[in-house]
Amino acid sequence: MTRITRRGFLELGAAASFAAASGCTGTGVKLVRAPRFCKPGDKLNMAFIGVGGRGGANFSEFFNELDENPVAICDIDTRPLEHTANHIKAKRGARPRTYHDYRELLANEKDLDAVVISTPDHMHAPCAFAAMQQGCHVYVEKPLVRTVWECRRFAEVAKACGVITQMGNNGNGTDQQRRNIEVLKSRVLGDVTEIHVTTDRPIWPQGLNRPEGSDPIPEQVKWDLFIGTAPMRPFKNGVYHTFKWRGWFDFGTGAMGDIACHSMSFFFRGLELREVLSVETVKTTEKFNETYPAATTVKVVAVSALQKKPITIYWYDGKTTPEAGVLPAKITKSFGQSVGGVIIIGDEGMYVNGAISMKNEERFRGIAQHAATKDLPVTLPRVKSHHWEFTEAIRGGGRPFSDYDHSVPLTELVLLGCISQRISGELKWDAQKGIFTNSDAANALLKPFIRDGWTI
């Protein structure tokens, strides 16, 4: 089996060298190379695309906490747009420029340093690609994009434009997450055989059919802009907007897309996971034509650069947990079958939510107290926060922890799992070719639908 390095993975099928040399993409779009960094102490001129929900939280981090300069904000809903604009005016004395359409924002705003994108999943790539091609650094909520094709294209565009990127899986900025990574990299657990990840998501409606009919579009909602690149559908009150879009195939990536970029990030890096070999949804509730199931168990087999044998990852959503007898007895004895955590089983030890137990031990202890881990060296930098790390990188402080070299392959693994939730059976993945070798139906889901009048 051919081993693919992370750098090699990102360059598979890429036209980045051409783009960097010619100053344009394969589609003829001119690129603007981002400046290497801004002067230390200067406030960053930032635009925010999406300021409700996670967008509001990201805005608060960059504006209220880090005191950067929000020159323009955009949202398809007038309510969060006006709320945010008024907040900025109250604090700074002047309103930012406001937009409903991100394309108008980018066409008019030519002095931006960075753009923060917190839209529904299907609009991450269109907004991010346009911003990067304009020379803007980008902070993009998780999952980075909605499809595998967009994932690989993201790496190409980011590299060609020389931009700093950061995916919004915030745990990467915490000391605890970085310590977990150091512990896994130390190989103290030996060869890892299985990982089990559970979540309480979805916490939105999912596992349902599209309702019939339509409702009047509220005046404050720009419905055509919400739909964006997706196929047009009628507005239905309380069905898609606000924050009920995540379970719909056209707009979101379900529970796995929402949470796995958080919960899988530390072991993806700590175990140096590489290409996926196969994905399969081994258990599921009823399937629907347009939404993810209410609960699934997904099996992912992936290569690790740290060991010869691949690692099997089990993902459980819909408040489900491993079936009785799957986990070693000392795990269930110590922790029961709790929802919302990560269990890593190695041949020398086990990890459960920040605690470890070595072989022949019955007791779990926190990694800060356990004799096998407490004295392991600190090898990773500690930062003030995930958002701070992004701004400091723009100012010349190195590359952030969830830049595209990490966020792209991690997101690809997650999105392959999402595809398996829609297509039955074991799906064999050829990472080098970027295709499933045994399913045309799964391959049809690798690229996004692009509605007439929109581009990526």
Secondary structure, DSSP 8 states (H G I E B T S, - for coil): -----HHHHHHTT--HHHHHHHTB-TT--B-----S---TT---EEEEE--STHHHHHHIIIIIIT--EEEEEE-SBHHHHHHHHHHHHHHHSS--EEES-HHHHHHH--S-SEEEE-S-GGGHHHHHHHHHHTT-EEEE-SSS-SSHHHHHHHHHHHHHHT--EEES-GGGGSHHHHHHHHHHHTTTT-SEEEEEEE-----S--S----SS-----TTB-HHHHHTTS------TTTSTTT--TTBTTT--HHHHHHHHHHTHHHHHHTTEEEEEEEEEEEES---SSB--SSEEEEEEEEETT-SS-EEEEEE-TT----TTSS-HHHHHHH-S-SSEEEEEESSEEEETTEEEETT----EETTT-TTTTT----S---S-HHHHHHHHHTTS---TTSHHHHHHHHHHHHHHHHHTTS-S-EEEETTTTEESS-HHHHTTSS----TT---
